């Protein structure tokens, strides 16, 4: 090829971009662009990851985004967690001492399968609970509570409800207690401690705001519950429908236990055919027959003689069984629901029989154990007045653990209750101040420290004969007036101590009407007021939708 032709070829290649230098330059440019794109992608990924890390280590995903929308109200993840951990803490408080029966508190609840057999009910959103975890359970409870509180709060605000002074004071006491606990346990401040208790992003303002909403909602709900009214005929008809649940029964029973004797039986091994003799202790036909005869003898002793010489049930038992027989079970004030729930089925069926009359007696076999002797004294329709009262209990302490209370041990308890009485008398001396001392001092509390009685520690709608003797005599004294106080001593098989009593007064309605209105928890007898209130609440809540932002909740987990 001539030089001129070679020159022309090179010119042509340069024009077409296929000469060696052009190709090299193009390849270098392409490589540079590719590297720039790669670094751009890498830098973008790093920036995104950095942003995610920053977000996860701040409260933005917890407080700056909407995690749950209930009706028209938007809740942050922090607010959702407040409800989640409130449900969990409430559960642990209610079942304090045996929470381990439900789940392991040291493991992630999301890894523990929900056991519905341990629960009376599960949230509707979980269906029958199959495949759900304990985390699912508390999440569903949280959403249910958020929905109900939101519905009630919105209706309350529309009706003009505001936070009461008493509720505001209670909320501030809670906030102060969180701040005090933070200082005690070495946390930075109350906000930091609130996030430990209720979840990341929760601070004292979150707690205060949600407590205020809940308090206003509760006040409105209580007023609605109290607003339903019923005629005497409606109350009587409902009571009669569930008389076996409501009626008060009076009866005693005693189990004559059949003696267990040593018996030997031959047992054949299914695999080897080898026969061995095993010795056990068990009742026999002969010992059951002997127990039945003793039961008949007790009944004969109880029913024999003139009225003046008649033996009491306990005396008849002692006459036949001797001094070591023990006392009968005395159910002189027991509502039918208790009888049918906790007593031997055969006894319950017998005492609840509509044909039962005062003075009836019977003997009932307890298979493989012995025979019951039962004496029936009567059945009441509870058309009686009831009373309400408060008390502070101080138990005597058996310091030397000898099973008895010395004069010094009893005197110490009496001195303590007298000091509390003096503190009350020298203070405001009102029912409210008495309640404050109840919370501070009373031994009549559950394992979680909650006062027995109603939500404020008051015993309401108490029927005569249902308290220990000394308390019962005082509160049902015909001379008793609202505001009366006294100290009484009481001793039972379960405690020995002193009661400081405050008489609230005689209740406005007879016990039968009260039962017809409020029913009995855990039975079909829900009560007219509960039925009407629940129907009203269901209708109110049904119009409120719940929407969960799964993306936010995926990042901002509850645990």
ChimeraX attribute file (.defattr): number of C-alpha atoms within 10 A of each C-alpha:
attribute: neighborCount
match mode: 1-to-1
recipient: residues
	/A:1	6
	/A:2	7
	/A:3	8
	/A:4	9
	/A:5	10
	/A:6	11
	/A:7	12
	/A:8	12
	/A:9	13
	/A:10	15
	/A:11	13
	/A:12	13
	/A:13	16
	/A:14	15
	/A:15	11
	/A:16	10
	/A:17	14
	/A:18	14
	/A:19	16
	/A:20	12
	/A:21	12
	/A:22	15
	/A:23	14
	/A:24	12
	/A:25	13
	/A:26	14
	/A:27	12
	/A:28	12
	/A:29	12
	/A:30	12
	/A:31	12
	/A:32	12
	/A:33	12
	/A:34	12
	/A:35	12
	/A:36	12
	/A:37	12
	/A:38	12
	/A:39	12
	/A:40	12
	/A:41	12
	/A:42	12
	/A:43	12
	/A:44	12
	/A:45	12
	/A:46	12
	/A:47	12
	/A:48	12
	/A:49	12
	/A:50	12
	/A:51	12
	/A:52	14
	/A:53	11
	/A:54	12
	/A:55	15
	/A:56	14
	/A:57	10
	/A:58	13
	/A:59	17
	/A:60	16
	/A:61	22
	/A:62	27
	/A:63	18
	/A:64	13
	/A:65	16
	/A:66	20
	/A:67	25
	/A:68	22
	/A:69	18
	/A:70	19
	/A:71	16
	/A:72	11
	/A:73	13
	/A:74	15
	/A:75	20
	/A:76	23
	/A:77	31
	/A:78	30
	/A:79	26
	/A:80	24
	/A:81	28
	/A:82	26
	/A:83	24
	/A:84	24
	/A:85	19
	/A:86	19
	/A:87	19
	/A:88	20
	/A:89	15
	/A:90	11
	/A:91	13
	/A:92	17
	/A:93	16
	/A:94	15
	/A:95	15
	/A:96	15
	/A:97	11
	/A:98	10
	/A:99	14
	/A:100	12
	/A:101	10
	/A:102	18
	/A:103	16
	/A:104	11
	/A:105	10
	/A:106	7
	/A:107	9
	/A:108	13
	/A:109	18
	/A:110	15
	/A:111	11
	/A:112	16
	/A:113	18
	/A:114	22
	/A:115	16
	/A:116	16
	/A:117	9
	/A:118	9
	/A:119	9
	/A:120	7
	/A:121	10
	/A:122	16
	/A:123	17
	/A:124	11
	/A:125	13
	/A:126	15
	/A:127	9
	/A:128	12
	/A:129	20
	/A:130	11
	/A:131	10
	/A:132	18
	/A:133	19
	/A:134	21
	/A:135	20
	/A:136	20
	/A:137	23
	/A:138	21
	/A:139	21
	/A:140	19
	/A:141	22
	/A:142	22
	/A:143	21
	/A:144	18
	/A:145	17
	/A:146	23
	/A:147	21
	/A:148	21
	/A:149	22
	/A:150	21
	/A:151	22
	/A:152	23
	/A:153	24
	/A:154	18
	/A:155	17
	/A:156	19
	/A:157	15
	/A:158	9
	/A:159	10
	/A:160	8
	/A:161	15
	/A:162	16
	/A:163	15
	/A:164	13
	/A:165	9
	/A:166	8
	/A:167	15
	/A:168	15
	/A:169	11
	/A:170	14
	/A:171	18
	/A:172	13
	/A:173	12
	/A:174	16
	/A:175	19
	/A:176	14
	/A:177	13
	/A:178	21
	/A:179	20
	/A:180	16
	/A:181	16
	/A:182	19
	/A:183	14
	/A:184	9
	/A:185	9
	/A:186	10
	/A:187	16
	/A:188	11
	/A:189	16
	/A:190	21
	/A:191	20
	/A:192	19
	/A:193	23
	/A:194	25
	/A:195	19
	/A:196	15
	/A:197	16
	/A:198	24
	/A:199	25
	/A:200	24
	/A:201	25
	/A:202	26
	/A:203	22
	/A:204	20
	/A:205	13
	/A:206	19
	/A:207	22
	/A:208	16
	/A:209	13
	/A:210	16
	/A:211	18
	/A:212	19
	/A:213	19
	/A:214	20
	/A:215	21
	/A:216	22
	/A:217	24
	/A:218	16
	/A:219	19
	/A:220	20
	/A:221	19
	/A:222	11
	/A:223	10
	/A:224	15
	/A:225	18
	/A:226	10
	/A:227	10
	/A:228	13
	/A:229	12
	/A:230	13
	/A:231	8
	/A:232	9
	/A:233	9
	/A:234	14
	/A:235	19
	/A:236	14
	/A:237	12
	/A:238	19
	/A:239	26
	/A:240	15
	/A:241	12
	/A:242	20
	/A:243	22
	/A:244	20
	/A:245	23
	/A:246	25
	/A:247	23
	/A:248	22
	/A:249	24
	/A:250	19
	/A:251	21
	/A:252	19
	/A:253	22
	/A:254	22
	/A:255	20
	/A:256	24
	/A:257	20
	/A:258	23
	/A:259	17
	/A:260	15
	/A:261	12
	/A:262	11
	/A:263	12
	/A:264	12
	/A:265	10
	/A:266	10
	/A:267	12
	/A:268	12
	/A:269	10
	/A:270	8
	/A:271	6
	/A:272	7
	/A:273	9
	/A:274	9
	/A:275	11
	/A:276	10
	/A:277	9
	/A:278	10
	/A:279	10
	/A:280	10
	/A:281	11
	/A:282	15
	/A:283	17
	/A:284	17
	/A:285	10
	/A:286	11
	/A:287	18
	/A:288	23
	/A:289	14
	/A:290	18
	/A:291	22
	/A:292	22
	/A:293	14
	/A:294	20
	/A:295	28
	/A:296	18
	/A:297	18
	/A:298	25
	/A:299	21
	/A:300	13
	/A:301	19
	/A:302	20
	/A:303	17
	/A:304	13
	/A:305	11
	/A:306	8
	/A:307	8
	/A:308	6
	/A:309	8
	/A:310	14
	/A:311	17
	/A:312	12
	/A:313	22
	/A:314	19
	/A:315	18
	/A:316	20
	/A:317	26
	/A:318	17
	/A:319	15
	/A:320	17
	/A:321	16
	/A:322	11
	/A:323	11
	/A:324	7
	/A:325	15
	/A:326	12
	/A:327	15
	/A:328	17
	/A:329	13
	/A:330	15
	/A:331	16
	/A:332	17
	/A:333	18
	/A:334	17
	/A:335	22
	/A:336	20
	/A:337	22
	/A:338	14
	/A:339	21
	/A:340	18
	/A:341	13
	/A:342	9
	/A:343	12
	/A:344	12
	/A:345	12
	/A:346	13
	/A:347	21
	/A:348	17
	/A:349	13
	/A:350	16
	/A:351	26
	/A:352	18
	/A:353	11
	/A:354	11
	/A:355	7
	/A:356	15
	/A:357	13
	/A:358	12
	/A:359	11
	/A:360	13
	/A:361	21
	/A:362	16
	/A:363	19
	/A:364	18
	/A:365	18
	/A:366	18
	/A:367	8
	/A:368	14
	/A:369	19
	/A:370	21
	/A:371	25
	/A:372	23
	/A:373	25
	/A:374	24
	/A:375	22
	/A:376	21
	/A:377	18
	/A:378	16
	/A:379	22
	/A:380	15
	/A:381	16
	/A:382	21
	/A:383	13
	/A:384	13
	/A:385	17
	/A:386	22
	/A:387	21
	/A:388	18
	/A:389	23
	/A:390	22
	/A:391	25
	/A:392	26
	/A:393	24
	/A:394	24
	/A:395	24
	/A:396	21
	/A:397	18
	/A:398	14
	/A:399	12
	/A:400	10
	/A:401	8
	/A:402	8
	/A:403	8
	/A:404	12
	/A:405	17
	/A:406	15
	/A:407	8
	/A:408	12
	/A:409	17
	/A:410	19
	/A:411	14
	/A:412	16
	/A:413	20
	/A:414	21
	/A:415	13
	/A:416	17
	/A:417	24
	/A:418	16
	/A:419	12
	/A:420	20
	/A:421	21
	/A:422	12
	/A:423	15
	/A:424	17
	/A:425	13
	/A:426	9
	/A:427	11
	/A:428	11
	/A:429	14
	/A:430	13
	/A:431	16
	/A:432	11
	/A:433	14
	/A:434	24
	/A:435	19
	/A:436	13
	/A:437	17
	/A:438	23
	/A:439	17
	/A:440	11
	/A:441	16
	/A:442	22
	/A:443	18
	/A:444	20
	/A:445	16
	/A:446	12
	/A:447	12
	/A:448	12
	/A:449	13
	/A:450	16
	/A:451	19
	/A:452	15
	/A:453	15
	/A:454	9
	/A:455	9
	/A:456	15
	/A:457	20
	/A:458	19
	/A:459	17
	/A:460	17
	/A:461	20
	/A:462	19
	/A:463	19
	/A:464	15
	/A:465	13
	/A:466	12
	/A:467	13
	/A:468	11
	/A:469	13
	/A:470	14
	/A:471	20
	/A:472	15
	/A:473	13
	/A:474	18
	/A:475	27
	/A:476	19
	/A:477	9
	/A:478	8
	/A:479	8
	/A:480	15
	/A:481	14
	/A:482	12
	/A:483	14
	/A:484	15
	/A:485	19
	/A:486	14
	/A:487	20
	/A:488	16
	/A:489	18
	/A:490	16
	/A:491	14
	/A:492	9
	/A:493	5
	/A:494	5
	/A:495	12
	/A:496	19
	/A:497	22
	/A:498	24
	/A:499	24
	/A:500	23
	/A:501	22
	/A:502	24
	/A:503	23
	/A:504	21
	/A:505	19
	/A:506	20
	/A:507	15
	/A:508	11
	/A:509	14
	/A:510	17
	/A:511	21
	/A:512	23
	/A:513	22
	/A:514	21
	/A:515	24
	/A:516	27
	/A:517	24
	/A:518	15
	/A:519	23
	/A:520	16
	/A:521	10
	/A:522	10
	/A:523	12
	/A:524	10
	/A:525	24
	/A:526	17
	/A:527	22
	/A:528	22
	/A:529	22
	/A:530	17
	/A:531	16
	/A:532	15
	/A:533	18
	/A:534	13
	/A:535	11
	/A:536	13
	/A:537	17
	/A:538	12
	/A:539	11
	/A:540	14
	/A:541	17
	/A:542	11
	/A:543	9
	/A:544	15
	/A:545	12
	/A:546	15
	/A:547	12
	/A:548	15
	/A:549	14
	/A:550	11
	/A:551	9
	/A:552	17
	/A:553	19
	/A:554	10
	/A:555	14
	/A:556	21
	/A:557	13
	/A:558	19
	/A:559	11
